[in-house]
Structures are given as structure tokens and as C-alpha cells.
Amino acid sequence: MIFSKSMDRRSFLRTGAAASGMALALPGIARAAGYPERNINVIIPTREGGGADRNFRAFSSVWKTKLGADFEPGFFPGASGRVAYEVYMGKNEPDAYSLIFGNMGPEVLNWAMQAPSFDVNDYFYFGRVDTDPGCLFVGAESPLKTLDDVIAAGKTRRLNVGTSRMAHPASIGLLALGEETGADFNLIPLSGGKNTIAGAVTGEVDFSVLTSGSVIAAGEAVKTLLVFGENRVGAALNDAPSMNDVYGTDLPEMLSARAFAIHKKAADDFPDRYEVLSRTFKETFDDPALLEAYVANKGTPEYLNYGGPKECGAFMQAMLELGARYKPMLTGA
């Protein structure tokens, strides 16, 4: 389910309420096979209190009512998410009582930059929560007022561009833009969304690229000029066009897409448990309480949408392929 500005909120609430009523009429359905008998541990590859934490708490606050058990987060920041995945794959039992809540875009790009100690096919994402496209933006006081200004300047000198981390979908979008236009860009990792926005606002860099949810939150301090995907929020991103529309490219959406993943062995060895997890995850999107919790935790409602294993798998593969293609430009290799 994708939420957009054209959706009638009352219609959504009526639809969700009806679905919730059906679920409530079947108490304990998730426990039919005795699972889960205890809470689910969830590894989060960032620090507590950030966007991933808020997103996780919003979704799990509703999912737990469908699943019949709570979720206990553990935070493992470090190495752009790599630390958390190494812990999850190396130390957590593949018994369906342990999940990881990751940001598929930048974290999968990690594997293209440097292979992990485990086989990337030994885990898979089964439940996507949202899709937040990357964008190109300038500070409100920047001399670069339009996309044409950016491209023209980039053809006369190398422009310094802030990014939250080198291996990031928005960084890929920027490199693809340079290839398409001939503009010269120099990516500078500024360690996190707040610093990336500050870099553009203060003029430390010529402009920045980042996932758009954080840019929307910055308000009038910034101006968005291009979206590396569909602009689903219109004026909230200054009605910026998509790169594919402007240049006729076929670049996949460069997304921050948060999703729950599980050991493949857990799904293979305990298919009944996996079925409960995947079914109740999807059912959560039918509950109007989810949209309310997501917005209350600073989420952009248009970005909240369900994705299953098929959608997650296709996105993961696209990130691996693009990461391999742009690896020399992201690592200096």
C-alpha cells in the first residue's frame, strides 16, 4: 500500500478499521502454532534515537499487536552498518526470534564496496516499511539557484558535494548525474544527515545529496533541485523533478528503504514461524494506527508503503549491481 496526497484520509481510516476489525475477530491467530513464545530481538545498525530507531518504534508498536509479542531492539552502530550485520549473521541464532532492521540502500552498497564475512544470500529482507528517495539540494543562500546553475558550474570547475556516506544511493544518483551531463562532482562524506544538510546550508560544500525525508525536515533552510526517484510530496521538495524525467535516464529509484530481514536458514528451517512473521507484518499496513504512529515519529506519510520479499530482493540486486559499477568512483579503487 502506498500513501499519497491524493488518498482520502477518511477512506484510508475506514478501510484500515474494517481490516483491523476482521483481525480482532480472530484473537490469537498468530499464536496458532505456539509461536512466538517470547519477544523478538531486533538488531538496528545505527545509534539509538535516530531515524531508524523512530521508524522501528513506530512500526513495531503496531506490529506487536498483530504478532502477539513485543520487539526488543539492540543498537550496533559502526562501519556504515557493517558491524550490526556481522553480529547478526555471526552471533544470533537462526531461529526466527532474531531479526535485523536495516536501511537496504546504503547497507547493501556496503557489500558491493567490500564483501562481508558471510554470504549475502544467507539473509534476506522480507518486509519493507518505507521508501524515501534521494535528492539534490542547495542551501537557501546558495548562489546556485537552479539545476541548470549546478550543471553549468560543474562544467567549469569541480563542485564539492556533501553526502552522508560515500556508499549511499544518493551518492550513486549524483555520480549518474555527472555521467549524464558531463558535470564534475567531488563527493565529500560528512558523516550523517544533519552534517550533510549543514554542509549545504553553511556553504562548506557547494550542495549536498541525501535522502529526502531529512531534507523535508530542514524546511526553508534548503531548496531541492532534483529527485533521484519520484517526487511524491510535491511542494515539500520544491516541486523538484525526477532525474529520469529531466534527462530521459532509466536510473532505478535511489532509495533509503528500511526493511526487516531474517536469516535464510531460519525461514527454511521454521517455515511456520516465518509465515507468521511475514503475514502479520503485511497485516500491519491495514491498521490505521500505523499511519498515525509513523507520522507521530516524524515520518513522511507518502513514503510509508509495504514491500515484500520480491520487492526487497529486486532492490537489493539493483544496489549490488550499481555498487559494483560505481565502486571505483566511491572508493578510489
Steps between C-alpha positions, in 0.01 A plus 500: 500500500634842403373815666484809282358850524210393280390239754193594701607462864148411615475229235834360615388498862170331411680233296759444771239485774306235312812289458591546864153389604542176308835440668358563845226249429769233485686538831826313536525407131874575500550254786322212329821296481637618836715770344618740621549380855730790589593844374686552172850649512571760232848628412509860371820613323492859636506688828195522719284808445556543125267464205528121487414477870194724457389304196547169679307611809213635293460180299563252781250676728225382265656178369526361853120512533471270196786273596413460867854572620719804547825595327823568690745720307878487525708778345830425325631810319829490318656460154188624320292214637754224442552436872133422557477254212816321610352462848165385366640244260781385728344489846119491479328164475305441176182405685261779387528668841761738365464758222698793366341832408717652231513780247527292186651764270819609674547177695481274195742733321745403774522151356580634154781712645645220714366148539390409856617193688172324421320413179256783414251235388486358853256771608215675320267795551138395523323815618559852369353782707561806284672647195672838526667619176830683493516859379738781408460822699670833563502734797243779486776759457695306239597681178388183321127564465398247237602161367630674188724711726642184658573331169648814345728554801600133498620535141736783590642373831482200732214544746527364854191303593405392851364151562426316821727211395683412182319172433148644500220489240498881480874489423428257216236738369748788503765297315243399238406866460864587438528228237186619326585871493878514501504703821790436739405408857717416800313307770591586860360276778376720785399221739125500541196685375524800733856575395414452134222756523719738701774474237266634231343766723831643622673481162759250618411313180342628179193284556404163649318179420300308758180304545211742477327442834782679681497776239128555548560534874757777433221721364584836344870471586545297182362475147467172310592509131484135390361170631667165427160337477137611505411823681196378693478806725493782246557840659662346809796438267452827310322312218841370393488267197636147483831435328340253262241759390760771443763295320309200366715260704379168642671518838320292767367704791792577730330425829542489870276197546479360851407138531502199733725210406538144625753217472421288196563192714231613746245533221605163356506312831194664655263582212201516736671769709605693192143485371374658822759776481440583135120481525469718808754746357279550195184518712652790692460724194123455520483653847433878508708519817812446287465822303435691820806352672719556194405868471532550876859374470583759231440271204383634163162329440546479122810284556331234714433197281517123512759295316539125525789263423462548124522879512781494756696243301476701179620815676785316669618363166483846340714645779759224464523555125522880525751472783725282287469742210588810701742341744812667349337842541390432857818341630777633280573140400 
